[in-house]
């Protein structure tokens, strides 16, 4: 969801804020509940 539809819309909206930069770092098939697959908190 964040990687595609919502993430793109949020990035476009946030780019309109002066002095703010946005970098999306989505990874397919990951989530906050699967740190054994990809540990977002550590990243």
Buried (B, 14 or more C-beta within 10 A) or exposed (E): EEBEEEBEEEEEEEEEEEEEEEEEEEEEEBEEEEEEEBEBEEE
